């Protein structure tokens, strides 16, 4: 089946909410790569999602804010932390576009353990910091557990003007309405919805990262796309197949 259109809001509105998250101060760094690099890391029944023959590896540092469950108020301490994701882009046999997480660094241990053992997501515990100085936002991360211990990332971006009309590639990289995850030989799809992304142009000021290599999808050189968003509030529905 052909992939569904890329849309600025979710093409399948949720009928129920499993949990909520706030995503804040996100930097989106992306490298175009050969789909053959990514394909071995995707779960069964999915393939790399592509634009003009290329797929992308994303490095996305941000602030997680107040994870909440079943419509209850979000947790102020345990549900709020810094996070950095290495993610890949997937499409399944039903044409649903999504992401596959190669790794997720977070600086709050209990949510890391819960996400690893309950949701089976590749979270790792890291020492992290997000700071803003004028128009520059800086993100640092150093892995603590599990290994490779010490794998690090430093990203700094200068935030520019808001993009009035995001380009097709900007939409492709950010408007992702589900997560593909393999478990016991099967693949599940975890849908989400949120308002349209407010996207800003961004200039890369500093980059020193080992996380893509640690995740098995190493990239080289400057990223092909750098964006920033102040964030959105997100709802996740139940897993589907």
N, C-alpha and C positions, 0 to 999 in steps of 0.2 A: 504494500500500500504506500502511496505517496505521502510524504510528511504533511501534516496539517499546516495551514498558513501561520506565519509569525504574526502574533497579534499583541497590541499594547496592554490588553487586559486578558484575564483568563478566558479561554474559549469554552470551558465547562465549569460554570459556577458551582461552588460547593453546596451540598445540601445539608451537611453537618460539619461541626468543627471539633477536631480532636485536640488541637492545641494552637496557641498563638505565639508569635514572636514579634519583636520590633528589631528591624535591621537599621543601623545608623552609621553614618560617616563611612560609606563603602568606597574603596578604591578598586576599580576593575582593571587589571592588567591582563592582556591576552596576547598569545603568540600563535600565529598560524603554523600548523604542522601537517605532515602527511598523515592521512587517516590510518595508515598501517601502523604508526607509532601508538595510536590510541586504541585500536580495535582489540588487542589482547587484554585490555583493562576493563572492558565493558561486559556486563552480565549477559547470559544467554537470551536470545530473542531480541537483542538490540544491536545497532550498528552506529558508527560515528555519524553524527549530523554534520553536514558540510555546507559550505558556501564557496562557489567557484572552485570546487575540487579540493578545498582545504577544510580541515576541522581545526579546533582551537583548544589550547591548554590555558586555563584561567588561574590566576593567583589573585585572590580576593580577600584582603584584610578589612575588618570592620568591627563595630561594637554590637554585640548582642544585647538586647534590652528586654527584660521582664518576660521570660518564657512563662506562659500560663496554660492551664489544662482545662478542657471542657467548659470554656467560657468564664472561668474564675479569674480574678485579678492576677496579673503576672507577679512572679516572685522577684522582689527587689534586689536581693543579694545573690542567692543561688542561681537565679535566672538572668543575671546580668553579668557579662564578661566580654573580654576581647576574644576575637576569633580570626583565624586565617584559613581559608580553604584553597586547596588545589582541586579544580574541577574540570571535568570533561563533558562533551556535548553528545547526546545520544538521541536516537529515534527508534521506536519499537515497531513491531509488526502491525500495530493498529494505527501507525502514523503519528503517535503522540511524541512530541519533542520533550526532552528533559535534560537533566544533568546527572552525571555519575561522579560521586566524590572519591577522588584518589586519596585524599587525607583531609582532616579537619583538626587544626590546632585550637585549643581553648585553654584559658588560664584559670579555670575553676574545676577542681578535681572531681567533685561529686557528679556534676553533669557529664563529664567525660566518661566516668565509669558507667553511669546509667545509659548513656547513648551507645557505648560499646556492647553492653551486656543485654540490653532490652531491644534497642533498635538495630543492633549489629552494624553500626556505622563506624568507619575507621577514625574515630576521634583519638587524639593524643593530648597529653597534658603538657603545657608549655608555659614558660614565663613570658608574659607579653605586656606591651604598653602601647597606648595610643595617645598622642599629644597633638595639640594644634597651636601653632604660632602664626598669627596673622592669617594669611591665605595658604599656609603650608600645613598639611596633616602628615604626621610621621607615625609609622607602625613598626614595632620591633617584636620579634618572637624568637625564643630559644627553647628547643624541645627538651623535656625532662623525662617523660615516660610514655610509651615504651620507646625503643630506639628507632633510628640511630640517634642516641642521646647527643644533644648539642647542635643538631641540625637547626639552622637559623634563617631568619629573614629580616631584612630591613628595607622598608619601602617608604619613600617620602614623595608626595605629590603636591603641586601648587594648583589650587582649585580656581578654575576660570568661570566664565559666564555660563548660564544655563542654556542648554541646547533647545531651541524652540521647536525644531523639527528633526528628531533623531534620524540618522541614516539607517538604511536597512541592516547594515552590519551591527550598529549600535543596538537595534532591537533584537537581532538574532542572539547576541551575546548576553542580553539582560532579561528579555521577556521569556522566561522559562517557567512553565507551569506545572512542573512535577519532577520528582526524583525517581530514577530507576535504581533498584537495589536487588542484587542476587542473594538468594538464601535457599540452601538445600537443593540446589540445581534448578530452581525456578527464579523468575524475575517478577518483582512487584513494582507497582507504580504508586507513588505517594503524591497526590495532587495538592497544589496550593493556589491561593489567589491573594491579590493585593492590588492597590491602586496603580495606575500607570507610574512608571519610574520617573522621577524628576532627575534628569541627567545633566551633568555639567562637563564641559571640556576640562581636561587636566593635563598638566605638564609633569613629566617624571623628573624629579629632582635628585633622587638617590635610589639605587637598587643594588642589593647584595643578598642573594637568596640561594638556599640549598634545598628548599622544600620540594620543588618540582623533581629534582633528581632523586630525593629520598622517596618520592611517590612512584618512581619508575618512569616518569615522563619528562626527562630533562629538556630544557629549552636553552637557547643561547641568544646573545645579542639583545638589542632593545625590543620591548614589546611592540607589536603591530597596532595595538589599540590601548589607549589609556583614558579611562572615564572616571567620574566621581559622582556619587549621589548622596544627598543628606539622609536618604532612607525612606522606608515605607513600613507600615504595619502589615503583618502577614497572618493568614489563617491556613492551617493544614487540615485536610480531611483524612478519612480512613484510607488505609492501603487498599488498592485494587489490583486486578491482574489484567 
